[in-house]
Amino acid sequence: MCILLMKLPRRWIVDEKKDDGYTALHLAALNNHIEVAELLIRQGKANMDVQNHNLQTALHLAVERQHPQIVRLLIREGANLNIPDKDGDSPLHEALRNHTLSQLKQLQDANDVGKLLMGLGNNSTDKKSSAAIACILAINGADLKMKNKKGQTPLDLCPDPNLCKALTNYSKEKQNNESGNGNNNSNDDGEITTLDECMVCSDLKRDILFKPCGHVVCCSVCSPRVKKCLLCREPVTGRTQVNYKSKFKI
């Protein structure tokens, strides 16, 4: 890929579509080829917002297949987070639908709807990945009020009240940052936002920095139980206690 891009005489061919509307970047995102995706975006200047025949962008496909690294790359490079597909679904709709379907699958034998509604289902890797991707999208400005063709917002697809609360507060924090209040960790009522709230128990404040990724996602009580970062899924090799008012890495 690197050699092809170096010798490519016509740059526009990077965004050339197959018969199904897929570009090279769509395929890289679909199959979790992070290095290829980086080359296409940075060296090939690929258009990250090109849509296939189902009107899906590369970000839609990365979210659908639950590839957090690709999602983070596309967000970091400036992909549009709120493009609707043929059903009007944004990537955040897709992430929360995956999260809910995972919970339903886990509880179908137990038939325990109460646990589902309280967000207490089994913490499988798929569920964690979907929830983490939803958080990443919300933190970076995904629209929580955008409606699909059925009139559903992303939060309408998520019965987990704890996750809905977290996403709402992440979105508020993003809006505060954009309005120049990024260093303020309180909402208008003076309440600490969920960016300071442990993503595991939701009771205590985050105060443990994971190494090597540098994310701060949980409290010191929950930290020993977390083997992989809840945001990036990178294995945790070390933990450092930090002041919860510090600027957290996303």
PLY file of the C-alpha trace (Angstrom):
ply
format ascii 1.0
element vertex 250
property float x
property float y
property float z
element edge 249
property int vertex1
property int vertex2
end_header
0.00 0.00 0.00
2.81 2.39 0.88
4.57 1.75 -2.47
1.32 2.08 -4.42
0.55 5.42 -2.79
4.07 6.71 -3.45
3.80 5.91 -7.17
0.15 6.83 -7.63
-0.14 9.34 -10.51
-3.81 10.14 -9.91
-4.63 10.87 -6.28
-8.39 10.75 -6.83
-8.20 7.01 -7.45
-7.78 6.48 -3.68
-11.50 7.24 -3.34
-12.55 5.12 -6.33
-15.52 2.89 -5.45
-16.21 -0.78 -6.12
-19.58 -1.83 -7.53
-21.02 -1.86 -3.99
-19.76 1.65 -3.29
-16.92 0.53 -1.03
-13.63 2.42 -1.22
-10.27 1.11 -0.01
-10.83 2.95 3.28
-14.22 1.27 3.74
-12.51 -2.13 3.40
-9.68 -1.18 5.76
-12.20 -0.04 8.38
-14.38 -3.12 7.92
-11.45 -5.51 8.37
-9.60 -3.58 11.11
-6.50 -2.91 9.00
-5.28 0.02 11.08
-1.95 0.55 9.28
-3.59 0.52 5.85
-6.24 2.95 7.06
-3.55 5.30 8.38
-1.70 5.22 5.05
-4.87 5.86 3.05
-5.83 8.82 5.23
-2.46 10.44 5.87
-0.51 9.61 2.73
-3.33 9.00 0.27
-5.53 11.86 1.61
-8.57 9.58 1.43
-11.96 11.18 1.90
-13.18 9.70 5.20
-16.80 10.71 4.62
-17.40 8.86 1.34
-20.54 6.69 1.55
-21.18 3.26 0.03
-24.46 2.12 -1.53
-25.98 1.81 1.95
-24.76 5.35 2.64
-22.33 4.03 5.26
-19.04 5.79 5.88
-15.86 4.06 7.01
-16.79 5.12 10.55
-20.15 3.31 10.32
-18.34 0.11 9.35
-15.69 0.41 12.06
-18.41 0.92 14.68
-20.51 -1.95 13.30
-17.55 -4.34 13.52
-16.47 -2.86 16.88
-12.94 -1.80 15.93
-12.07 0.91 18.53
-8.63 1.68 17.05
-10.11 2.46 13.64
-12.85 4.53 15.26
-10.29 6.56 17.20
-8.14 7.05 14.08
-11.07 8.33 12.01
-12.20 10.69 14.79
-8.66 11.95 15.34
-8.24 12.66 11.62
-11.52 14.62 11.46
-14.18 12.23 10.15
-17.77 13.47 10.32
-19.46 11.70 13.26
-23.05 12.51 12.31
-23.53 11.33 8.73
-26.72 9.20 8.42
-26.81 5.91 6.53
-29.76 4.69 4.40
-31.82 4.12 7.57
-30.90 7.51 8.99
-28.61 5.92 11.58
-25.46 7.70 12.69
-22.42 5.74 13.94
-23.66 6.40 17.50
-27.01 4.77 16.66
-25.06 1.75 15.44
-22.86 1.57 18.54
-25.80 1.66 20.93
-27.80 -0.84 18.89
-24.84 -3.25 19.10
-24.60 -2.65 22.85
-28.29 -3.41 23.38
-28.31 -6.49 21.12
-25.33 -7.83 23.06
-27.18 -7.41 26.34
-30.32 -9.10 24.95
-28.26 -12.02 23.69
-26.63 -12.46 27.11
-29.96 -12.40 28.94
-32.18 -14.34 26.55
-31.75 -17.60 28.45
-32.03 -16.02 31.91
-35.12 -14.04 30.82
-34.13 -11.35 33.33
-35.38 -8.10 31.83
-34.83 -6.33 35.16
-31.09 -6.84 34.91
-31.12 -5.58 31.34
-32.93 -2.39 32.27
-30.52 -1.79 35.15
-27.52 -2.37 32.90
-26.32 -5.33 34.98
-25.83 -7.87 32.23
-22.72 -9.95 31.81
-19.75 -7.75 30.88
-18.65 -9.44 27.68
-15.93 -8.03 25.48
-18.47 -7.18 22.75
-20.66 -5.23 25.16
-17.69 -3.37 26.59
-16.41 -2.53 23.11
-19.77 -1.19 21.98
-20.22 0.88 25.14
-16.65 2.20 24.94
-17.08 3.16 21.28
-20.35 4.94 22.12
-18.52 6.89 24.83
-15.69 7.82 22.46
-18.22 9.10 19.91
-20.14 11.14 22.50
-16.97 12.61 23.98
-15.96 13.80 20.52
-19.25 15.43 19.58
-21.64 12.79 18.21
-25.20 14.14 18.17
-27.36 12.46 20.84
-30.53 14.12 19.50
-30.17 13.09 15.85
-33.18 11.03 14.73
-33.12 8.15 12.26
-35.92 7.39 9.80
-37.91 5.69 12.56
-37.73 8.85 14.65
-35.31 7.29 17.14
-32.41 9.12 18.75
-29.30 7.13 19.74
-30.42 7.12 23.38
-33.76 5.59 22.35
-31.80 2.48 21.36
-30.13 2.10 24.74
-32.06 0.74 27.77
-28.99 1.02 30.02
-29.68 4.11 32.22
-26.09 4.33 33.46
-24.69 4.43 29.93
-27.35 6.95 28.82
-26.40 9.19 31.74
-22.71 8.91 30.93
-23.26 9.73 27.24
-25.42 12.73 28.10
-22.76 14.13 30.42
-19.98 13.45 27.92
-21.96 15.42 25.35
-22.46 18.30 27.79
-18.74 18.33 28.56
-17.95 18.51 24.85
-20.32 21.47 24.46
-18.72 23.18 27.47
-15.27 22.68 25.92
-16.41 24.22 22.65
-17.94 27.21 24.45
-14.70 27.91 26.32
-15.62 26.21 29.57
-13.52 23.13 29.04
-11.70 23.44 32.36
-14.92 23.55 34.34
-15.83 20.08 35.62
-19.27 21.13 36.87
-22.60 21.62 35.18
-24.84 24.66 35.64
-26.04 23.29 38.99
-22.51 22.87 40.31
-22.70 19.08 40.05
-19.60 17.11 39.07
-20.05 15.75 35.56
-19.71 12.12 34.54
-16.28 12.79 33.07
-15.18 12.61 36.72
-17.39 9.60 37.46
-16.04 6.05 37.54
-17.20 4.19 34.41
-17.50 0.96 36.43
-19.37 1.82 39.64
-20.59 5.38 38.87
-20.31 6.10 42.61
-16.75 7.36 43.09
-14.59 9.76 41.10
-12.00 8.63 38.60
-8.52 8.80 40.05
-6.51 6.00 38.41
-4.47 6.57 35.25
-3.89 3.42 33.22
-0.54 2.70 31.62
0.49 2.67 28.83
-2.64 4.24 27.23
-2.93 7.15 29.70
-6.72 7.00 30.06
-8.44 7.80 33.37
-11.69 5.84 33.46
-12.27 4.43 36.93
-11.74 4.81 40.68
-9.12 3.19 42.87
-11.66 0.68 44.22
-12.65 -0.64 40.78
-9.23 -0.32 39.17
-7.77 -3.69 40.29
-10.62 -5.52 38.51
-10.04 -3.78 35.17
-7.56 -5.70 33.03
-8.12 -3.74 29.80
-8.88 -0.04 29.38
-12.61 0.49 28.93
-12.05 3.09 26.21
-9.28 1.68 24.02
-9.21 -1.99 25.15
-5.43 -1.85 25.57
-4.11 -4.19 28.32
-3.32 -2.32 31.54
0.31 -2.75 32.58
0.40 -0.15 35.35
-1.77 2.17 37.41
-1.07 5.61 38.87
-3.32 7.61 41.17
-4.03 11.13 39.92
-6.03 14.17 40.94
-9.54 13.76 39.50
-9.60 17.43 38.46
-6.76 16.85 36.01
-7.41 17.01 32.28
-8.24 13.43 31.27
-7.00 11.89 28.07
-9.70 10.69 25.69
0 1
1 2
2 3
3 4
4 5
5 6
6 7
7 8
8 9
9 10
10 11
11 12
12 13
13 14
14 15
15 16
16 17
17 18
18 19
19 20
20 21
21 22
22 23
23 24
24 25
25 26
26 27
27 28
28 29
29 30
30 31
31 32
32 33
33 34
34 35
35 36
36 37
37 38
38 39
39 40
40 41
41 42
42 43
43 44
44 45
45 46
46 47
47 48
48 49
49 50
50 51
51 52
52 53
53 54
54 55
55 56
56 57
57 58
58 59
59 60
60 61
61 62
62 63
63 64
64 65
65 66
66 67
67 68
68 69
69 70
70 71
71 72
72 73
73 74
74 75
75 76
76 77
77 78
78 79
79 80
80 81
81 82
82 83
83 84
84 85
85 86
86 87
87 88
88 89
89 90
90 91
91 92
92 93
93 94
94 95
95 96
96 97
97 98
98 99
99 100
100 101
101 102
102 103
103 104
104 105
105 106
106 107
107 108
108 109
109 110
110 111
111 112
112 113
113 114
114 115
115 116
116 117
117 118
118 119
119 120
120 121
121 122
122 123
123 124
124 125
125 126
126 127
127 128
128 129
129 130
130 131
131 132
132 133
133 134
134 135
135 136
136 137
137 138
138 139
139 140
140 141
141 142
142 143
143 144
144 145
145 146
146 147
147 148
148 149
149 150
150 151
151 152
152 153
153 154
154 155
155 156
156 157
157 158
158 159
159 160
160 161
161 162
162 163
163 164
164 165
165 166
166 167
167 168
168 169
169 170
170 171
171 172
172 173
173 174
174 175
175 176
176 177
177 178
178 179
179 180
180 181
181 182
182 183
183 184
184 185
185 186
186 187
187 188
188 189
189 190
190 191
191 192
192 193
193 194
194 195
195 196
196 197
197 198
198 199
199 200
200 201
201 202
202 203
203 204
204 205
205 206
206 207
207 208
208 209
209 210
210 211
211 212
212 213
213 214
214 215
215 216
216 217
217 218
218 219
219 220
220 221
221 222
222 223
223 224
224 225
225 226
226 227
227 228
228 229
229 230
230 231
231 232
232 233
233 234
234 235
235 236
236 237
237 238
238 239
239 240
240 241
241 242
242 243
243 244
244 245
245 246
246 247
247 248
248 249
